[in-house]
Amino acid sequence: MTDTLIPAELADAVAATKGFMPVDEGQAIYTTALAARAGTWLEIGTYCGKSTQLLAHAARRVGSRLVTVDHHHGSEENQPGWEWHDTSMVDERTGRLDTLPTFRPVLDAYADVLSAVVSDTTVVADWWGSPVELLFLDGNHTEQTAQHDYRAFAKHLVPGGLLLVHDVFPDPADGGQAPWHVVQAALADGFEQVAQLGSLRILRR
């Protein structure tokens, strides 16, 4: 259906945003979000807001609210000496990567439906208690953190709620295994995989 296609203006904004979301996977996220039930949606891993825009735009259309969580200092692969380090986003005051200023325009554009929590997920997990209709896991991909984020937040998904996991690579030659292990844990916990596209997996509680 054409009404599930990413509008051209949104597609241009997403394309201009720094990040690592393939176009077809972004379309799958947008389409899935449009079909999700209204309520609270939660994104773990904001970076500069590429996928956040897709979720927020869909949230606006269906009457949901989106919360995105990130400490905005980047994952391991964004640190100095690693492949995805971007020196243009280093805070001269602290010498640390800081993606929050780059993300600010996205937050402003979707202020009516989007809230940003600037914190580590281990801190947020201690106080988060809201039921969640859609959970998108795309944060730190170390085994420990990925498993923590799944265990800490997937338990808040209501029956029938959607779990989206990004950067899932069954073959170690293609990428890190932590998100793949998260999907395996979810399946063992009774989630049903309903779709996949590239490195994106979509499951339902």
Sequence and secondary structure as in RCSB ss.txt:
>XXXX:A:sequence
MTDTLIPAELADAVAATKGFMPVDEGQAIYTTALAARAGTWLEIGTYCGKSTQLLAHAARRVGSRLVTVDHHHGS
EENQPGWEWHDTSMVDERTGRLDTLPTFRPVLDAYADVLSAVVSDTTVVADWWGSPVELLFLDGNHTEQTAQHDY
RAFAKHLVPGGLLLVHDVFPDPADGGQAPWHVVQAALADGFEQVAQLGSLRILRR
>XXXX:A:secstr
 GGGS  HHHHHHHHTS S   HHHHHHHHHHHHHS SSEEEEE  TTSHHHHHHHHHHHHHT EEEEEE SS  
GGGSTTSTT  GGGB TTTSSB  HHHHHHHHHHTTTTEEEEES HHHHHHH    EEEEEE S  SHHHHHHHH
HHHGGGEEEEEEEEE S  SSTTTS SHHHHHHHHHHHTT EEEEEETTEEEEE 
